[in-house]
Amino acid sequence: MKILIMGFSKLKYMPYINFYLDNIDCENNNIHVLYWNRDCKSEDKSKYHSVIFHEFSSFQEDDVIKSKKICNFVKYREYAKSILINSNFDFIIVLHTITAIVVMDILIKHYNKKYILDYRDSTYEENFIFQKLIHVLVNHSKLTFISSDAFRKYLPANTQIYTSHNILLDSFKHRDEKIKYGTHSEKIRIGFWGFIRHEDINRQIIEKISKDSRFELHYYGREQNIAKSLKNYTEELQADNIFFHGEYRPEERYEFIRNIDIIHNIYYDNNMMLAMGNKYYDGIIFYLPQLCFTGSFMGRMAKKAAIGLECDPANHNFTNEINNYYTSISQEIFRINCDIEVNRVIDEYKKSVQLLNTALTEDSYE
């Protein structure tokens, strides 16, 4: 079977692609991956075996206004269009709604009921026209995976919509990393990893943490405009307990979690109030408590599972809340709660794998 997986960024910034590559037989299927190299730097693809890559290379910063991205979106469409039309794929897996919108006409005309839509971002759904387009894409898909059940509010009442978690199975090989090799600190070390954005709320966090000597705050991630602005703000505050460590390779997480006590998983925008981020799964795998924004779907899930704290950096008592929460944790009970939540997620993950394999098997006989 000839399958194309379409992404909209670099491979290392699409960890969710591993759900498909880990669960499709790449040896006995002809697997192609289309991705966008946005920084035009080489990428290590050595771990991907029996996969054919199609690289669209065009420099594009992430944290710029949308109007400045249109030109590259058009170029991406032309590149993707030529591959979709000329390569005669049996099945398409589309990662991200923007990817699907850009080539929507081709998907519906040439691959009706022969694609999976992987939905993990509701940023544009307040736009009525965009939401209607997504409904069309969902209804023409073989099935749709969503990364958060909270996204269902924007989607049609369609029985072919299923939850697929952003859990990285390789992480389980390092599950005891913190327990076995964790370093001790007199301070509570809060860690963020990933793309550094959401400037306003991070300014609030930095401002509060910088004044409280009980804490350290560590950022790991590529530093574009927002990260640089936050670094400048940290310097203005003359904060000696805020650190920026720069870009990292995914496997380096297993080293720096040894030096982290609690995860900064606080985001605030319409999309992230509904989303389930990768760090939620890192928390329950590595037995690390996490901070989530009050009222967010992730925050409600963390509170329900008793593996994290809902909090708001705007509250004057922000750091005291974190300190009181962290110092009151029973490590034994906390680890049990993480195990329970991991088991729930893994059960749903296995169901997603079955659905994926069924979709591909059924299509191969049509």
N, C-alpha and C positions, 0 to 999 in steps of 0.2 A: 504494500500500500504506500502510495506517495503522499506524504503529509507535510504541510508547511505550517510552521509556528511563526506568527508575525508579532514582533515587538516594536516598541516606540522609543527605546533608549538602549544604552549599552547593556551587554549581558550581565555585568556585575551589579547593575542597578535594577535587574529584573529577577530577583531570587525566586519569584513565583513561577518562573519558567521550569524550575526543577521538578515541580509537581508532574509536569508532562514528560520531561525527559527521563525522569526516574521510573515512570510507570508505563511508558510505551516501549515496546521491544525495538530498540534502535538497530539491532543486528538484522532483524527480519522484515523491517520496514524501511522505506526510503525517506529519511527525515531531513527536512530542510528548515533552516532558521533564518529569518530576515530580521535584522536589528539595525538600530540607528546609532552610529558612532558619533556622539555629539561633541566630544572634545578632540576628535581626530587623533587620539593617541592609540597606540597598539594595545590589543587586549589579549590576554592569555586564554587560548581556547583549547589547551592541551588536555584538559580533563573531559572534554566532549568527544566521545568516540563515535565513529560511524555517522557523523552529522555533517551535512553540507551547509555552509554558511553563505549568506548574501548580505554584504555590508553596505549600508547606505551611510556614507561619510560626509557630514556637513556640520561645521561648527555652530553650536547653538547653546547659549547660556540658558539655564532653567529659570532663574528668577528675574525675568524681564517681562515687560507688558506683552499681552497676547498679540497685539498688532505687529510686533517685531518678529513674531514667529511664523507669520502667514507664508512668507516667501519659501521658507524651508519646508513647511507643511506641503506646499504645492510640489516641491521637488521630490519629497518623500513619496507623495501620491504617484507621481509619474514613474518613479523607480519601482514601487510596489505593483503598480498596474501592469507594467511590462512583464513582471515575473508571474503574476496571477493569471494573466491571459495566455501567455506563451508556454507555460510549463506544465499545464494539464495535471494539476494536483487532484488527488481523490478526496482529500479532506483538508480543511483549514482550521487552525486554532488561533483565534485573534485575542491577543493580550492587550487589554485596555480599551475603553470605549472610544477614545479619540482615534486610535488606530482603525477601528471599525467604521467610524463616521467618515474618515478620509477616503476609504475605498468602498463605501456602502453600496454604491450602484453596481460595482463589480461582484461583490459578495452575493447580492440578491439575484442578479442576472445569471451568473455562472456557477454559484455554489449554494443555491437555495437548499436548506436542510442538510447541507454538507459542511457546516462549520460550527464550532463551539465559540460562543462569546464569553470571554473571561472578564467579568465586570468587577472593578475594584476601586472606582472613583466616581463620586456623585457631584463633582465640582460644578458642572454646568447644568445640572438638572432643574435648577430654578427657572431656566429658560424653557418656556413652553414648547417651542419648536424643537429644541434639542431633545427634550424628553419624549416628544412624539417620534422622533427619528430612532431613538433607542428602543421604543416599543416595537417599531417595525423590525429592527435588527433582532430583537429577542424572539419575535414571532416567526422569523424566517430561519432562526438557528435550529440546529439539531437539539442542542440543549444549551443552557446558560448557567455558568458557575458564578456565584457571588462570593466575595470575601468577607461580607458582613451581612447578617440577617436584617440589620437596620436599613439596608439599601432597598429592601423589598417595597418600601413605601413609594418608590419612584417607578416601579416596574409593573407590567401588566400581570393580572391574575393568571399566571401561566404555570401549569404543573411541571413544566420542563425547566424550572429554575431551582438550582440546588446550591447548598453551601459548600465552599471549598476553602479550607483553612491555609493560611500562609506559613505553615510549619515546615521547617527544614529538617529532614530526617537525619542529616549528617550531624546535627547538633547533639543528638542523643549519645554519640560516641564520646562527647565531652561533658556529659551531664554532671559529673562529679567534680568538674574543674574548680569551682569555687570552694566546695567542701574540702577537697584534698589539698589544693594549692593556694587557697585564698590568703592574702596578706592582711595583717591586722593594722588598724589605724585608730587613733584616739578620736578622729573626726568621722562623721558620717559622710561617706563619699557617694555623691549622686552622679550617675553617668548617663549621658545621652549619646546614642550612635545612630548614624544615618545622615540623610541630607538635612542640613541645618537651615531651617526656614522659620516662618511665623515669628517675625522680629518683635512685634509688640509684646507678646506674652513672654518671650524669652528675656526681653529687657526687664520685665517685672520680676521674673525669677532671679536673674542676675543681680538686680538691685537688692532684693531681699536676702539672698544668700551671701552677698558680699559684706553685709553688715553683721553676719552671724558666724562667729568663729567656731561654732560646733560643726560646721559643714565645709565640704569641698564640692565643687561642681566641675565636672569634666565633660568636654564636648569632643567626640570623635566623628569626623566626617569632612567631606570636601568643602573647601571654603570659597564660596562665591560671594556675591555682593552682601547678602544678609549676614553671613558669618563674619565677614570683614567689618561690617558695621557694629556687630555685637562685640568683636574684639576691641574695636576702638572705644566703645562704651565702657568695657571692662577697664581699659587703661585710664579713661577719664575718672572712673571711680577709685582708681588706684587699688583695685581688689587684688589681694594676694592669695585668694582661695578659689579663683576661677581659672580654668585651664582649657586651652584649645590644642588638640593633638594632631589635627590635620587628617587627611584622607587615609583610609585603611583598606586592606584586603579583607574580604569576608571571613577568612579563616583566622584573622588576627583578633576577632571578637573573643575567641576562646582564651586568649592571653590577657586582654585587658579587663575581662569580667572578674578576674582574680582580684583586681584592685577596686572593685565597685561594690557598694553595699545596697544600693537602691537605684532603680531605673527611673530616669526622667522620661515619662511617656505622656507628657502634657502637650496637647495641641488645641488650637481653638480656631476653627473656621467651620462653615456649614458642612463640608465634607468630612472633616476629622471628628466632628461630633457624632458621626454615624459609622465611621470606619473602624476596622480592626487592624492595628498596625503590627508589624513584625516583632516589635519589642514586647508585645503582650505575650507572644509565644516564647520568646527568649526568657522572659520572667519565670514562666511556669516550668520550663525545661531546666534552667540553671538554678532554680530555687532562689530567685531574687525578687523581693517585693518591689512594687512599682507605684509610681504616682501618676494618676490620670485626672483629667479635668472633670470637675463636678458637672454632673448631668450628661456627660458623654456616654455613648453606648459602651465604649471600652471601660469607662469608669463604673458603670452599673454592673457590667460583667465581672470586673475585678472585685467589686464589693460583694456581689452575690457569692462568688467563689472563695472569698476571704483570702485573696492573694495580693491585694493592693489597696491603696488609699485614694478616695476621691477628694480633690482639693482644688482651691482657686488661688493663684498667685496674687490676686488683687486683695485678698484678705490680709489685714494687718497681722493676724496671728498665724500666717502661712508657715513659717519655719517652726514655730512651737507645735503646730499640728503634726508636722512631719516628725519632729523629734519624739513627741509623745507616742505616735504610732509606731515608729521604728523600735524604740526602747521597750515597748510593751509586747513585741512579737515573741511568741513561744516558737522556737525553731522547729521543734518536733511536730507541733500541730500545723505550722506553716508548711512544712514539707509534705505532710499528709494531704493538705488542701491542694498543693501543687500537683501531687500525683493524681488526685481525683479529677482535677480539671484537665490534665494531660490525657487521661484515659477517655474522658468525654470527647475531647478534640480528635484523638486518634480514631475513635469509633466512627466519627463523621468523616474523617479523612479516608478511611477504608471504604466507606460507602461511595465517596467521590471517585475513588479508583475504579470500583466496580462499574459505576455509571460511565466513566471514560472508556473503559474497555468494551462495554456493551455498545456504546455509540459507534466506536470504530469497527467493531465486529459486524454490527448490523449494516453499516454503510458499505462494508467490503463485499456484501452479498447483493447489494441493490444494483 
